[in-house]
Amino acid sequence: MRLWSLHPKHLDAKGLVALWREGLLARTVLAGRTKGYRHHPQLERFRSRPDPMAAIDGFLSRVYDEAVTRGYAFDADKIEYRRCAGCASVKAGQLAHEWEHLRRKLYARDRARWARGRDEDAQPHPCFRIVRGGIEDWERIASKFSTATRTRSVPTSPS
């Protein structure tokens, strides 16, 4: 399950559809209607909110908005369309980690989108605000990364 901290505008078609599907799965898990994925680490960012269902619905509503902008036919009846339930934080290092991960995926799947994004800065999902820090504790990182990678601080803007 990948619930991107990045703005949905950065995703290619495959990534946006996958985010919608995985977000709907996360919504089902948070509602207690499934036995699978209950302990998935990315769900902590929603469980930690005062109203987890409002948080996931706000998150998915912004994904839905991006889909509508692109002319996709996502089913809005699957969520309670709403504003973001306050801004949750995402560490700058996490955003940078996801940006690198997405850029590798785009290079392989959608070179045109990859090329358009070369000069862009990673923007967070509208429900998140950037704070200082490294990679989030809930992120599963490959063993080739050290503990130092998890705690490194990446600036929120170019110096």
OpenMM code with the backbone's topology and positions (N, CA, C; nanometers):
from openmm import Vec3, app, unit

residues = "MET ARG LEU TRP SER LEU HIS PRO LYS HIS LEU ASP ALA LYS GLY LEU VAL ALA LEU TRP ARG GLU GLY LEU LEU ALA ARG THR VAL LEU ALA GLY ARG THR LYS GLY TYR ARG HIS HIS PRO GLN LEU GLU ARG PHE ARG SER ARG PRO ASP PRO MET ALA ALA ILE ASP GLY PHE LEU SER ARG VAL TYR ASP GLU ALA VAL THR ARG GLY TYR ALA PHE ASP ALA ASP LYS ILE GLU TYR ARG ARG CYS ALA GLY CYS ALA SER VAL LYS ALA GLY GLN LEU ALA HIS GLU TRP GLU HIS LEU ARG ARG LYS LEU TYR ALA ARG ASP ARG ALA ARG TRP ALA ARG GLY ARG ASP GLU ASP ALA GLN PRO HIS PRO CYS PHE ARG ILE VAL ARG GLY GLY ILE GLU ASP TRP GLU ARG ILE ALA SER LYS PHE SER THR ALA THR ARG THR ARG SER VAL PRO THR SER PRO SER".split()
positions = [
    Vec3(0.0858, -0.1168, 0.0000),
    Vec3(0.0000, 0.0000, 0.0000),
    Vec3(0.0902, 0.1228, 0.0000),
    Vec3(0.0686, 0.2128, -0.0930),
    Vec3(0.1436, 0.3381, -0.0987),
    Vec3(0.0414, 0.4514, -0.0990),
    Vec3(0.0347, 0.5227, 0.0130),
    Vec3(-0.0507, 0.6409, 0.0236),
    Vec3(0.0427, 0.7609, 0.0165),
    Vec3(0.0617, 0.8100, -0.1044),
    Vec3(0.1612, 0.9129, -0.1311),
    Vec3(0.1394, 1.0389, -0.0472),
    Vec3(0.2486, 1.0938, 0.0022),
    Vec3(0.2478, 1.2241, 0.0685),
    Vec3(0.2569, 1.3347, -0.0357),
    Vec3(0.2918, 1.2969, -0.1569),
    Vec3(0.3056, 1.3916, -0.2676),
    Vec3(0.1696, 1.4355, -0.3194),
    Vec3(0.1659, 1.5528, -0.3784),
    Vec3(0.0436, 1.6019, -0.4422),
    Vec3(0.0060, 1.5054, -0.5548),
    Vec3(-0.1218, 1.4702, -0.5660),
    Vec3(-0.1635, 1.3765, -0.6714),
    Vec3(-0.1318, 1.4239, -0.8139),
    Vec3(-0.1109, 1.5538, -0.8329),
    Vec3(-0.0790, 1.6047, -0.9672),
    Vec3(0.0528, 1.5482, -1.0194),
    Vec3(0.1395, 1.5037, -0.9300),
    Vec3(0.2685, 1.4496, -0.9716),
    Vec3(0.2583, 1.3068, -1.0273),
    Vec3(0.1492, 1.2381, -0.9995),
    Vec3(0.1368, 1.0972, -1.0375),
    Vec3(0.0964, 1.0798, -1.1829),
    Vec3(0.1434, 0.9716, -1.2428),
    Vec3(0.0980, 0.9345, -1.3758),
    Vec3(-0.0374, 0.8660, -1.3619),
    Vec3(-0.0973, 0.8288, -1.4749),
    Vec3(-0.2308, 0.7672, -1.4727),
    Vec3(-0.2325, 0.6414, -1.3863),
    Vec3(-0.1341, 0.5565, -1.4036),
    Vec3(-0.1275, 0.4317, -1.3272),
    Vec3(-0.1151, 0.4604, -1.1781),
    Vec3(-0.0327, 0.5562, -1.1435),
    Vec3(-0.0121, 0.5920, -1.0043),
    Vec3(-0.1355, 0.6532, -0.9404),
    Vec3(-0.2067, 0.7371, -1.0153),
    Vec3(-0.3269, 0.8004, -0.9611),
    Vec3(-0.4373, 0.6974, -0.9376),
    Vec3(-0.4560, 0.6071, -1.0317),
    Vec3(-0.5565, 0.5011, -1.0157),
    Vec3(-0.5189, 0.4109, -0.8976),
    Vec3(-0.3917, 0.3762, -0.8856),
    Vec3(-0.3466, 0.2918, -0.7744),
    Vec3(-0.3673, 0.3634, -0.6408),
    Vec3(-0.3399, 0.4927, -0.6360),
    Vec3(-0.3595, 0.5693, -0.5130),
    Vec3(-0.5068, 0.5683, -0.4726),
    Vec3(-0.5956, 0.5849, -0.5695),
    Vec3(-0.7392, 0.5821, -0.5420),
    Vec3(-0.7789, 0.4454, -0.4844),
    Vec3(-0.7376, 0.3388, -0.5522),
    Vec3(-0.7722, 0.2030, -0.5071),
    Vec3(-0.7154, 0.1748, -0.3677),
    Vec3(-0.5897, 0.2083, -0.3473),
    Vec3(-0.5260, 0.1808, -0.2195),
    Vec3(-0.5816, 0.2699, -0.1090),
    Vec3(-0.6194, 0.3926, -0.1445),
    Vec3(-0.6846, 0.4802, -0.0480),
    Vec3(-0.8208, 0.4271, -0.0070),
    Vec3(-0.8938, 0.3703, -0.1036),
    Vec3(-1.0233, 0.3098, -0.0706),
    Vec3(-1.0043, 0.1877, 0.0199),
    Vec3(-0.8992, 0.1105, -0.0048),
    Vec3(-0.8677, -0.0018, 0.0821),
    Vec3(-0.8359, 0.0494, 0.2226),
    Vec3(-0.7556, 0.1546, 0.2310),
    Vec3(-0.7215, 0.2130, 0.3607),
    Vec3(-0.8480, 0.2597, 0.4326),
    Vec3(-0.9393, 0.3170, 0.3594),
    Vec3(-1.0665, 0.3631, 0.4164),
    Vec3(-1.1447, 0.2451, 0.4749),
    Vec3(-1.1479, 0.1343, 0.4017),
    Vec3(-1.2169, 0.0141, 0.4484),
    Vec3(-1.1520, -0.0388, 0.5759),
    Vec3(-1.0204, -0.0377, 0.5797),
    Vec3(-0.9480, -0.0836, 0.6983),
    Vec3(-0.9786, 0.0072, 0.8166),
    Vec3(-0.9715, 0.1382, 0.7963),
    Vec3(-0.9965, 0.2331, 0.9048),
    Vec3(-1.1400, 0.2234, 0.9570),
    Vec3(-1.2325, 0.1841, 0.8699),
    Vec3(-1.3722, 0.1671, 0.9102),
    Vec3(-1.3946, 0.0343, 0.9825),
    Vec3(-1.2898, -0.0497, 0.9886),
    Vec3(-1.3001, -0.1773, 1.0570),
    Vec3(-1.3762, -0.2836, 0.9794),
    Vec3(-1.3794, -0.2700, 0.8461),
    Vec3(-1.4561, -0.3634, 0.7637),
    Vec3(-1.3694, -0.4665, 0.6914),
    Vec3(-1.2480, -0.4886, 0.7381),
    Vec3(-1.1616, -0.5899, 0.6782),
    Vec3(-1.0641, -0.6408, 0.7841),
    Vec3(-1.0163, -0.7604, 0.7642),
    Vec3(-0.9179, -0.8165, 0.8566),
    Vec3(-0.7757, -0.7926, 0.8063),
    Vec3(-0.7610, -0.7756, 0.6764),
    Vec3(-0.6292, -0.7538, 0.6189),
    Vec3(-0.5832, -0.6102, 0.6329),
    Vec3(-0.4544, -0.5899, 0.6275),
    Vec3(-0.3904, -0.4580, 0.6262),
    Vec3(-0.4136, -0.3761, 0.7531),
    Vec3(-0.4704, -0.4342, 0.8574),
    Vec3(-0.5023, -0.3579, 0.9783),
    Vec3(-0.3790, -0.2967, 1.0437),
    Vec3(-0.2637, -0.3582, 1.0232),
    Vec3(-0.1424, -0.3104, 1.0889),
    Vec3(-0.0466, -0.2431, 0.9905),
    Vec3(-0.0982, -0.2028, 0.8756),
    Vec3(-0.0113, -0.1393, 0.7767),
    Vec3(0.0411, -0.0074, 0.8329),
    Vec3(0.1723, 0.0132, 0.8273),
    Vec3(0.2308, 0.1317, 0.8917),
    Vec3(0.1816, 0.2656, 0.8370),
    Vec3(0.1461, 0.2742, 0.7106),
    Vec3(0.1026, 0.4033, 0.6571),
    Vec3(-0.0333, 0.4472, 0.7109),
    Vec3(-0.1074, 0.3536, 0.7681),
    Vec3(-0.2372, 0.3896, 0.8254),
    Vec3(-0.2233, 0.4722, 0.9530),
    Vec3(-0.1057, 0.4682, 1.0157),
    Vec3(-0.0846, 0.5444, 1.1384),
    Vec3(-0.1055, 0.6938, 1.1178),
    Vec3(-0.0715, 0.7431, 1.0006),
    Vec3(-0.0871, 0.8872, 0.9752),
    Vec3(-0.2335, 0.9278, 0.9765),
    Vec3(-0.3233, 0.8359, 0.9519),
    Vec3(-0.4665, 0.8654, 0.9572),
    Vec3(-0.5242, 0.8296, 1.0939),
    Vec3(-0.4793, 0.7189, 1.1504),
    Vec3(-0.5265, 0.6794, 1.2842),
    Vec3(-0.4908, 0.7830, 1.3896),
    Vec3(-0.3804, 0.8534, 1.3692),
    Vec3(-0.3364, 0.9515, 1.4681),
    Vec3(-0.4196, 1.0802, 1.4647),
    Vec3(-0.5027, 1.0961, 1.3665),
    Vec3(-0.5867, 1.2156, 1.3544),
    Vec3(-0.7085, 1.2030, 1.4466),
    Vec3(-0.7658, 1.3147, 1.4902),
    Vec3(-0.8830, 1.3077, 1.5788),
    Vec3(-1.0000, 1.2291, 1.5178),
    Vec3(-1.0186, 1.2396, 1.3869),
    Vec3(-1.1254, 1.1665, 1.3180),
    Vec3(-1.0627, 1.0976, 1.1964),
    Vec3(-1.0171, 0.9724, 1.2124),
    Vec3(-0.9485, 0.9031, 1.1029),
    Vec3(-1.0299, 0.8950, 0.9738),
    Vec3(-1.1606, 0.8751, 0.9842),
    Vec3(-1.2431, 0.8657, 0.8625),
    Vec3(-1.2499, 1.0001, 0.7906),
    Vec3(-1.2607, 1.1079, 0.8653),
    Vec3(-1.2600, 1.2409, 0.8037),
    Vec3(-1.1253, 1.2665, 0.7371),
    Vec3(-1.0172, 1.2214, 0.8010),
    Vec3(-0.8832, 1.2411, 0.7453),
    Vec3(-0.8660, 1.1653, 0.6142),
    Vec3(-0.9075, 1.0382, 0.6100),
    Vec3(-0.8907, 0.9606, 0.4864),
    Vec3(-0.9857, 1.0123, 0.3790),
    Vec3(-1.1054, 1.0548, 0.4167),
    Vec3(-1.1981, 1.1091, 0.3170),
    Vec3(-1.1468, 1.2408, 0.2592),
    Vec3(-1.0888, 1.3253, 0.3430),
    Vec3(-1.0291, 1.4492, 0.2916),
    Vec3(-0.9147, 1.4189, 0.1966),
    Vec3(-0.8308, 1.3222, 0.2345),
    Vec3(-0.7189, 1.2791, 0.1512),
    Vec3(-0.7703, 1.2286, 0.0159),
    Vec3(-0.8699, 1.1398, 0.0194),
    Vec3(-0.9241, 1.0831, -0.1046),
    Vec3(-1.0017, 1.1861, -0.1865),
    Vec3(-1.0606, 1.2839, -0.1219),
    Vec3(-1.1323, 1.3889, -0.1946),
    Vec3(-1.0369, 1.4687, -0.2834),
    Vec3(-0.9150, 1.4903, -0.2364),
    Vec3(-0.8163, 1.5615, -0.3189),
    Vec3(-0.7683, 1.4727, -0.4339),
    Vec3(-0.7606, 1.3417, -0.4116),
    Vec3(-0.7274, 1.2486, -0.5198),
    Vec3(-0.8399, 1.2512, -0.6234),
    Vec3(-0.9625, 1.2503, -0.5752),
    Vec3(-1.0791, 1.2586, -0.6633),
    Vec3(-1.0753, 1.3879, -0.7462),
    Vec3(-1.0433, 1.5000, -0.6821),
    Vec3(-1.0342, 1.6284, -0.7537),
    Vec3(-0.9346, 1.6207, -0.8689),
    Vec3(-0.8199, 1.5588, -0.8440),
    Vec3(-0.7189, 1.5450, -0.9498),
    Vec3(-0.7708, 1.4569, -1.0623),
    Vec3(-0.8418, 1.3509, -1.0269),
    Vec3(-0.8984, 1.2622, -1.1286),
    Vec3(-0.9988, 1.3369, -1.2156),
    Vec3(-1.0832, 1.4166, -1.1545),
    Vec3(-1.1819, 1.4955, -1.2298),
    Vec3(-1.1110, 1.5928, -1.3239),
    Vec3(-1.0060, 1.6570, -1.2735),
    Vec3(-0.9280, 1.7499, -1.3558),
    Vec3(-0.8759, 1.6815, -1.4819),
    Vec3(-0.8388, 1.5547, -1.4684),
    Vec3(-0.7841, 1.4791, -1.5820),
    Vec3(-0.8923, 1.4123, -1.6673),
    Vec3(-1.0182, 1.4234, -1.6265),
    Vec3(-1.1261, 1.3633, -1.7033),
    Vec3(-1.1513, 1.2174, -1.6712),
    Vec3(-1.1003, 1.1688, -1.5584),
    Vec3(-1.1229, 1.0305, -1.5175),
    Vec3(-1.2591, 1.0189, -1.4498),
    Vec3(-1.3136, 0.8991, -1.4473),
    Vec3(-1.4463, 0.8759, -1.3910),
    Vec3(-1.4370, 0.7963, -1.2605),
    Vec3(-1.3770, 0.8535, -1.1576),
    Vec3(-1.3738, 0.7890, -1.0275),
    Vec3(-1.5117, 0.8017, -0.9643),
    Vec3(-1.5498, 0.7060, -0.8818),
    Vec3(-1.6816, 0.7038, -0.8200),
    Vec3(-1.6780, 0.7763, -0.6860),
    Vec3(-1.7286, 0.8988, -0.6831),
    Vec3(-1.7277, 0.9800, -0.5610),
    Vec3(-1.8186, 0.9229, -0.4530),
    Vec3(-1.9091, 0.8332, -0.4897),
    Vec3(-1.9983, 0.7731, -0.3904),
    Vec3(-1.9235, 0.6784, -0.2960),
    Vec3(-1.7998, 0.6470, -0.3273),
    Vec3(-1.7218, 0.5554, -0.2435),
    Vec3(-1.6610, 0.6262, -0.1220),
    Vec3(-1.6699, 0.7586, -0.1202),
    Vec3(-1.6149, 0.8371, -0.0089),
    Vec3(-1.7178, 0.9403, 0.0343),
    Vec3(-1.6911, 1.0018, 0.1488),
    Vec3(-1.7671, 1.1195, 0.1886),
    Vec3(-1.6807, 1.2384, 0.1480),
    Vec3(-1.7193, 1.3034, 0.0387),
    Vec3(-1.6389, 1.4137, -0.0136),
    Vec3(-1.6340, 1.5246, 0.0908),
    Vec3(-1.5121, 1.5677, 0.1237),
    Vec3(-1.4973, 1.6711, 0.2259),
    Vec3(-1.3639, 1.7430, 0.2116),
    Vec3(-1.3530, 1.8512, 0.2847),
    Vec3(-1.2269, 1.9243, 0.2916),
    Vec3(-1.1281, 1.8425, 0.3746),
    Vec3(-1.0021, 1.8778, 0.3677),
    Vec3(-0.9032, 1.8114, 0.4528),
    Vec3(-0.9387, 1.8404, 0.5981),
    Vec3(-0.9273, 1.7400, 0.6796),
    Vec3(-0.9589, 1.7528, 0.8216),
    Vec3(-0.8375, 1.8099, 0.8946),
    Vec3(-0.8049, 1.9351, 0.8680),
    Vec3(-0.6841, 1.9941, 0.9237),
    Vec3(-0.5631, 1.9374, 0.8524),
    Vec3(-0.4533, 2.0067, 0.8564),
    Vec3(-0.3335, 1.9581, 0.7884),
    Vec3(-0.2513, 1.8706, 0.8816),
    Vec3(-0.2226, 1.7525, 0.8364),
    Vec3(-0.1302, 1.6641, 0.9065),
    Vec3(0.0110, 1.7011, 0.8609),
    Vec3(0.1094, 1.6618, 0.9353),
    Vec3(0.2462, 1.6939, 0.8962),
    Vec3(0.3084, 1.5777, 0.8198),
    Vec3(0.4036, 1.6128, 0.7345),
    Vec3(0.4879, 1.5144, 0.6673),
    Vec3(0.6297, 1.5711, 0.6725),
    Vec3(0.7232, 1.4865, 0.7102),
    Vec3(0.8619, 1.5317, 0.7202),
    Vec3(0.9195, 1.5575, 0.5812),
    Vec3(1.0040, 1.6587, 0.5724),
    Vec3(1.0673, 1.6947, 0.4456),
    Vec3(1.1456, 1.5767, 0.3882),
    Vec3(1.2103, 1.5011, 0.4728),
    Vec3(1.2853, 1.3833, 0.4267),
    Vec3(1.1951, 1.2778, 0.3668),
    Vec3(1.0750, 1.2624, 0.4219),
    Vec3(0.9785, 1.1678, 0.3670),
    Vec3(0.9342, 1.2124, 0.2284),
    Vec3(0.9051, 1.3405, 0.2156),
    Vec3(0.8623, 1.3930, 0.0864),
    Vec3(0.9726, 1.3739, -0.0180),
    Vec3(1.0964, 1.4017, 0.0200),
    Vec3(1.2099, 1.3834, -0.0712),
    Vec3(1.2263, 1.2356, -0.1080),
    Vec3(1.2103, 1.1479, -0.0108),
    Vec3(1.2206, 1.0030, -0.0343),
    Vec3(1.1136, 0.9588, -0.1340),
    Vec3(0.9903, 1.0025, -0.1142),
    Vec3(0.8818, 0.9648, -0.2049),
    Vec3(0.9022, 1.0256, -0.3439),
    Vec3(0.9538, 1.1473, -0.3509),
    Vec3(0.9787, 1.2129, -0.4790),
    Vec3(1.0799, 1.1316, -0.5598),
    Vec3(1.1879, 1.0895, -0.4946),
    Vec3(1.2883, 1.0065, -0.5626),
    Vec3(1.2263, 0.8746, -0.6091),
    Vec3(1.1455, 0.8145, -0.5235),
    Vec3(1.0791, 0.6877, -0.5553),
    Vec3(0.9855, 0.7055, -0.6753),
    Vec3(0.9051, 0.8103, -0.6728),
    Vec3(0.8137, 0.8356, -0.7837),
    Vec3(0.8902, 0.8663, -0.9120),
    Vec3(0.9953, 0.9443, -0.9030),
    Vec3(1.0728, 0.9799, -1.0230),
    Vec3(1.1287, 0.8535, -1.0901),
    Vec3(1.1727, 0.7563, -1.0114),
    Vec3(1.2206, 0.6296, -1.0692),
    Vec3(1.1062, 0.5569, -1.1391),
    Vec3(0.9887, 0.5557, -1.0774),
    Vec3(0.8727, 0.4904, -1.1387),
    Vec3(0.8332, 0.5611, -1.2688),
    Vec3(0.8320, 0.6928, -1.2666),
    Vec3(0.7938, 0.7682, -1.3869),
    Vec3(0.8940, 0.7483, -1.4997),
    Vec3(1.0198, 0.7383, -1.4668),
    Vec3(1.1216, 0.7156, -1.5693),
    Vec3(1.0931, 0.5845, -1.6424),
    Vec3(1.0490, 0.4842, -1.5672),
    Vec3(1.0204, 0.3535, -1.6272),
    Vec3(0.8843, 0.3487, -1.6961),
    Vec3(0.7848, 0.4190, -1.6443),
    Vec3(0.6463, 0.4047, -1.6921),
    Vec3(0.5977, 0.5152, -1.7829),
    Vec3(0.6422, 0.6376, -1.7600),
    Vec3(0.5847, 0.7519, -1.8312),
    Vec3(0.6921, 0.8585, -1.8496),
    Vec3(0.7745, 0.8388, -1.9510),
    Vec3(0.8885, 0.9298, -1.9724),
    Vec3(0.8449, 1.0740, -1.9962),
    Vec3(0.7306, 1.0939, -2.0594),
    Vec3(0.6840, 1.2303, -2.0847),
    Vec3(0.6554, 1.3020, -1.9525),
    Vec3(0.5865, 1.2356, -1.8607),
    Vec3(0.5577, 1.2964, -1.7300),
    Vec3(0.6879, 1.3135, -1.6514),
    Vec3(0.7775, 1.2163, -1.6605),
    Vec3(0.9071, 1.2274, -1.5950),
    Vec3(0.9810, 1.3518, -1.6448),
    Vec3(0.9826, 1.3715, -1.7756),
    Vec3(1.0527, 1.4864, -1.8345),
    Vec3(0.9887, 1.6185, -1.7916),
    Vec3(0.8555, 1.6224, -1.7877),
    Vec3(0.7865, 1.7453, -1.7451),
    Vec3(0.8178, 1.7779, -1.5995),
    Vec3(0.8391, 1.6758, -1.5185),
    Vec3(0.8624, 1.6973, -1.3769),
    Vec3(1.0064, 1.7237, -1.3379),
    Vec3(1.0973, 1.7197, -1.4358),
    Vec3(1.2396, 1.7379, -1.4030),
    Vec3(1.2668, 1.8701, -1.3341),
    Vec3(1.1961, 1.9752, -1.3733),
    Vec3(1.2219, 2.1078, -1.3171),
    Vec3(1.1236, 2.1453, -1.2065),
    Vec3(1.0403, 2.0505, -1.1656),
    Vec3(0.9431, 2.0770, -1.0600),
    Vec3(0.9997, 2.0414, -0.9234),
    Vec3(0.9526, 2.1117, -0.8235),
    Vec3(0.9796, 2.0725, -0.6860),
    Vec3(0.8644, 1.9849, -0.6400),
    Vec3(0.8936, 1.8921, -0.5541),
    Vec3(0.7894, 1.8051, -0.4992),
    Vec3(0.6956, 1.8888, -0.4135),
    Vec3(0.5674, 1.8786, -0.4409),
    Vec3(0.4653, 1.9461, -0.3611),
    Vec3(0.3943, 1.8410, -0.2762),
    Vec3(0.3599, 1.8752, -0.1520),
    Vec3(0.2896, 1.7778, -0.0689),
    Vec3(0.1426, 1.7673, -0.1086),
    Vec3(0.0823, 1.6560, -0.0749),
    Vec3(-0.0616, 1.6395, -0.0879),
    Vec3(-0.1260, 1.7566, -0.0131),
    Vec3(-0.2354, 1.8133, -0.0629),
    Vec3(-0.2962, 1.9298, 0.0025),
    Vec3(-0.3356, 1.9087, 0.1492),
    Vec3(-0.3489, 1.7849, 0.1936),
    Vec3(-0.3842, 1.7585, 0.3340),
    Vec3(-0.2623, 1.7527, 0.4257),
    Vec3(-0.1421, 1.7739, 0.3701),
    Vec3(-0.0206, 1.7674, 0.4504),
    Vec3(0.0557, 1.8981, 0.4435),
    Vec3(0.1225, 1.9308, 0.5525),
    Vec3(0.2152, 2.0433, 0.5542),
    Vec3(0.3530, 1.9881, 0.5881),
    Vec3(0.4539, 2.0475, 0.5292),
    Vec3(0.5911, 1.9981, 0.5450),
    Vec3(0.6510, 2.0502, 0.6757),
    Vec3(0.7144, 1.9594, 0.7480),
    Vec3(0.7908, 1.9946, 0.8682),
    Vec3(0.9319, 1.9394, 0.8509),
    Vec3(1.0228, 1.9905, 0.9303),
    Vec3(1.1610, 1.9425, 0.9239),
    Vec3(1.1691, 1.7979, 0.9704),
    Vec3(1.2630, 1.7263, 0.9117),
    Vec3(1.2870, 1.5902, 0.9583),
    Vec3(1.3209, 1.4964, 0.8450),
    Vec3(1.3572, 1.3780, 0.8817),
    Vec3(1.3978, 1.2752, 0.7866),
    Vec3(1.2794, 1.1911, 0.7412),
    Vec3(1.3083, 1.0679, 0.7098),
    Vec3(1.2055, 0.9757, 0.6629),
    Vec3(1.1181, 0.9348, 0.7815),
    Vec3(0.9880, 0.9271, 0.7589),
    Vec3(0.8931, 0.8917, 0.8642),
    Vec3(0.9232, 0.7523, 0.9204),
    Vec3(0.8947, 0.7332, 1.0484),
    Vec3(0.9196, 0.6040, 1.1136),
    Vec3(0.8374, 0.4920, 1.0515),
    Vec3(0.7203, 0.5243, 0.9959),
    Vec3(0.6347, 0.4203, 0.9391),
    Vec3(0.6792, 0.3761, 0.7998),
    Vec3(0.7689, 0.4496, 0.7373),
    Vec3(0.8139, 0.4151, 0.6016),
    Vec3(0.8979, 0.2895, 0.6042),
    Vec3(0.8689, 0.2004, 0.5132),
    Vec3(0.9504, 0.0797, 0.4966),
    Vec3(1.0573, 0.1123, 0.3938),
    Vec3(1.1809, 0.1141, 0.4385),
    Vec3(1.2895, 0.1465, 0.3465),
    Vec3(1.3745, 0.0230, 0.3240),
    Vec3(1.4343, 0.0177, 0.2056),
    Vec3(1.5203, -0.0959, 0.1697),
    Vec3(1.6378, -0.1032, 0.2657),
    Vec3(1.6878, -0.2220, 0.2883),
    Vec3(1.7963, -0.2425, 0.3840),
    Vec3(1.9247, -0.1712, 0.3430),
    Vec3(1.9353, -0.1301, 0.2175),
    Vec3(2.0575, -0.0606, 0.1755),
    Vec3(2.0678, 0.0790, 0.2376),
    Vec3(1.9565, 0.1293, 0.2922),
    Vec3(1.9592, 0.2599, 0.3577),
    Vec3(2.0000, 0.2407, 0.5031),
    Vec3(2.0750, 0.3331, 0.5541),
    Vec3(2.1179, 0.3246, 0.6934),
    Vec3(2.0198, 0.3986, 0.7831),
    Vec3(2.0405, 0.3850, 0.9124),
    Vec3(1.9602, 0.4593, 1.0090),
    Vec3(1.9788, 0.6089, 0.9871),
    Vec3(2.0993, 0.6487, 0.9458),
    Vec3(2.1254, 0.7906, 0.9219),
    Vec3(2.0338, 0.8451, 0.8136),
    Vec3(2.0013, 0.7647, 0.7132),
    Vec3(1.9118, 0.8087, 0.6071),
    Vec3(1.7740, 0.8401, 0.6646),
    Vec3(1.7297, 0.7601, 0.7567),
    Vec3(1.5969, 0.7787, 0.8151),
    Vec3(1.5900, 0.9104, 0.8929),
    Vec3(1.6981, 0.9529, 0.9533),
    Vec3(1.6940, 1.0702, 1.0391),
    Vec3(1.7488, 1.1969, 0.9737),
    Vec3(1.8005, 1.1854, 0.8536),
    Vec3(1.8574, 1.3053, 0.7918),
    Vec3(1.7473, 1.4072, 0.7662),
    Vec3(1.7828, 1.5306, 0.7775),
    Vec3(1.6872, 1.6380, 0.7556),
    Vec3(1.7103, 1.6969, 0.6172),
    Vec3(1.6071, 1.7062, 0.5415),
    Vec3(1.6148, 1.7645, 0.4081),
    Vec3(1.5446, 1.8988, 0.4140),
    Vec3(1.6075, 2.0067, 0.3672),
    Vec3(1.5451, 2.1378, 0.3752),
    Vec3(1.4115, 2.1416, 0.2990),
    Vec3(1.3190, 2.2257, 0.3443),
    Vec3(1.1887, 2.2365, 0.2804),
    Vec3(1.1929, 2.3222, 0.1550),
    Vec3(1.2981, 2.4017, 0.1400),
    Vec3(1.3122, 2.4816, 0.0181),
    Vec3(1.4584, 2.4907, -0.0182),
    Vec3(1.4875, 2.5139, -0.1477),
    Vec3(1.6278, 2.5213, -0.1885),
    Vec3(1.6999, 2.6367, -0.1190),
    Vec3(1.8254, 2.6153, -0.0860),
    Vec3(1.9044, 2.7204, -0.0191),
    Vec3(1.9710, 2.8098, -0.1194),
] * unit.nanometer
topology = app.Topology()
chain = topology.addChain("A")
for resn in residues:
    res = topology.addResidue(resn, chain)
    for name in ("N", "CA", "C"):
        topology.addAtom(name, app.Element.getBySymbol(name[0]), res)
